[in-house]
C-alpha cells in the first residue's frame, strides 16, 4: 500500500513538469497496464489528442484510480520521459556552444 501511495504522489508531483509528449507516454503506459490487468491483452494504443489541461486532468484521474501495477508502469514511463527530456535539453544547450 505504501508503494502505491508513493508512486501516485510521485506521478502527481512530477507529470506537470514534463513536456506534453512525456505526459502522453505516461498516460499511455498507465492505460496499457490497466487494459492488461482487466483483459489480459497488452495492445498499445496512443491516447487521443487533447489539450494540455485535458491531458493533465485525465492523467490525475487515472493516477488516482490506478492500482500498483498501473502506477508502477506510470513511474517507469515517467523515468524514461524525464531521461529523454534531459537528453533533448542537453543537446539544445550544446547547439549554441558548438560542442557535441
DRENLO-213044 format. One record per residue: residue in one letter; x, y, z of N, C-alpha, C in turn. Coordinates in steps of 0.2 Angstrom, whole numbers, padded with zeros to 4 digits, always signed. Each point is the difference from the previous one (the first is absolute). Example, Ala and Ser with C-alpha at 12.3 -4.5 7.8 and 13.67 -1.06 7.14 Angstrom:
// residues 2
A+0066-0028+0039-0004+0006+0000+0004+0006+0000S-0002+0005-0004+0004+0006+0001-0004+0005+0003
END
This chain:
// residues 100
X+0004-0006+0000-0004+0006+0000+0004+0006+0000X+0006+0000+0004+0004+0006+0000+0003+0001-0006X+0002-0005-0004+0003+0001-0007-0005+0003-0005X-0006-0002+0001-0005+0003-0005-0001+0007+0002X+0000+0002+0006-0001+0007+0002+0006+0004-0002X+0006-0003+0000+0006+0004-0002+0000+0001-0007X-0002-0005-0004+0000+0000-0007-0005+0006-0002X-0006+0000+0003-0005+0004-0002+0003+0008+0002X+0003+0000+0005+0002+0007+0002+0005+0002-0005X+0005-0004-0001+0005+0002-0005-0002+0002-0007X-0005-0004-0002-0003+0001-0007-0004+0007+0000X-0004+0001+0005-0003+0006+0001+0004+0006+0000X+0006+0000+0004+0004+0005+0001+0005+0002-0007X+0001-0006-0003+0005+0001-0005-0002+0001-0008X-0007-0002-0001-0002+0000-0007-0001+0007-0002X-0001+0005+0004-0001+0006-0002+0006+0004-0003X+0006-0003+0002+0006+0003-0003+0002-0003-0006X-0003-0005-0002+0002-0004-0007-0003+0004-0006X+0003-0001-0005-0003+0003-0006-0006-0005-0002X-0004+0003-0004-0007-0004-0002+0002-0007-0003X+0005-0001-0004+0002-0006-0002+0001-0005+0005X+0004+0002+0005+0001-0004+0006-0006-0002+0004X-0005+0005+0001-0006-0001+0003-0004-0005-0004X+0000+0000-0006-0004-0005-0004+0003-0007+0001X+0006+0000+0000+0004-0007+0001-0002-0003+0007X+0000+0004+0005-0002-0002+0007-0008-0002+0000X-0004+0004-0003-0007-0002-0001-0001-0007-0004X+0004+0000-0005-0001-0006-0004+0002-0006+0004X+0006+0000+0004+0002-0005+0004-0005-0002+0005X-0003+0004+0003-0005-0001+0006-0006-0004-0003X-0002+0003-0006-0006-0003-0003+0002-0007-0003X+0006-0001-0003+0001-0006-0002+0001-0006+0005X+0003+0002+0006+0000-0004+0006-0007-0002+0002X-0004+0005+0000-0007-0001+0002-0004-0005-0004X+0001+0001-0007-0003-0004-0005+0002-0008+0002X+0007+0000+0001+0003-0007+0001-0003-0003+0006X-0001+0004+0005-0003-0003+0007-0007-0002-0001X-0004+0004-0004-0007-0001-0001-0001-0006-0005X+0003+0000-0005-0001-0005-0006+0005-0005-0001X+0006+0001+0002+0005-0004-0001+0004+0001-0007X-0002+0005-0004+0003+0002-0006+0004+0006+0001X+0005+0001-0004+0005+0006+0001+0001+0003-0007X-0006+0003-0002+0000+0003-0007+0002+0007+0002X+0005+0003-0003+0002+0007+0001-0004+0004-0004X-0003+0005+0003-0004+0005-0004+0002+0007+0003X+0001+0005-0005+0002+0006+0002-0007+0004+0002X+0001+0004+0006-0006+0004+0002-0002+0005-0005X-0006+0002-0001-0002+0004-0005+0003+0007+0002X+0000+0004-0006+0002+0007+0001-0004+0004+0005X+0003+0004+0004-0004+0004+0005+0004+0006+0002X-0003+0005+0003+0004+0006+0002+0004-0002+0006X+0005+0004+0002+0004-0001+0005-0004-0001+0007X-0005+0005+0001-0004-0001+0006-0004-0006+0000X-0003-0002-0006-0004-0007+0000+0005-0005+0002X+0006+0000-0003+0005-0006+0001+0002+0000+0007X+0001+0006+0004+0002+0000+0007-0006-0003+0004X-0006+0002-0002-0006-0002+0004-0001-0008-0001X+0001-0002-0006-0001-0007-0001+0005-0004+0004X+0006+0002-0001+0006-0003+0004-0002+0000+0007X-0002+0005+0003-0001+0000+0008-0006-0005+0001X-0005+0000-0004-0005-0004+0001+0002-0008+0000X+0004-0001-0005+0003-0007-0001+0005-0002+0006X+0004+0005+0002+0004-0001+0005-0004-0002+0007X-0005+0004+0001-0004-0001+0006-0003-0007+0000X-0002-0002-0006-0003-0007+0000+0004-0006-0001X+0007+0002-0001+0004-0006-0002+0002-0004+0006X+0001-0007-0002+0002-0005+0005+0008+0000+0000X+0003-0004+0003+0007+0000+0001+0003-0002-0007X-0002-0004-0004+0003-0002-0006+0000+0006-0005X-0006+0004+0000-0001+0006-0004+0004+0005+0002X+0001+0001+0006+0004+0006+0003+0007-0002-0001X+0002-0006+0000+0007-0002-0001+0002+0001-0007X-0004-0002-0005+0001+0002-0007+0000+0007-0001X-0004+0004+0003+0000+0007-0001+0007+0003+0003X+0003-0002+0005+0006+0002+0003+0006-0002-0005X-0001-0006-0003+0006-0002-0005-0001+0005-0006X-0006+0001-0002+0000+0005-0006+0002+0007+0002X-0002+0002+0006+0002+0007+0002+0008+0000+0000X+0003-0005+0003+0008+0000+0000+0003+0000-0007X-0003-0004-0005+0002+0000-0007-0001+0007-0003X-0006+0003+0001-0001+0007-0003+0004+0005+0003X+0002+0000+0006+0004+0005+0003+0007-0001-0002X+0003-0006-0001+0006-0001-0003+0000+0003-0007X-0005-0002-0004+0000+0002-0007+0000+0008+0000X-0004+0003+0004-0001+0007+0000+0007+0003+0002X+0004-0003+0005+0006+0003+0002+0005+0000-0006X+0000-0006-0004+0005-0001-0005-0002+0006-0005X-0006+0001-0002-0002+0005-0005+0002+0007+0003X-0001+0002+0006+0003+0006+0002+0007+0001+0000X+0004-0006+0001+0007+0000+0000+0002+0002-0007X-0003-0004-0005+0002+0001-0007-0002+0008-0002X-0005+0002+0002-0002+0007-0002+0005+0005+0003X+0002-0001+0006+0005+0004+0004+0007+0000-0004X+0002-0006-0003+0006+0000-0003+0000+0003-0007X-0006+0001-0003+0000+0002-0007+0003+0007+0000X-0002+0004+0005+0003+0007+0000+0007+0001+0001X+0003-0005+0003+0007+0000+0002+0005-0003-0005X-0003-0004-0005+0004-0003-0005+0003-0007+0003X-0002-0002+0006+0002-0006+0002-0005-0006-0001X+0002-0006+0000-0004-0005-0001+0001-0006+0004
END
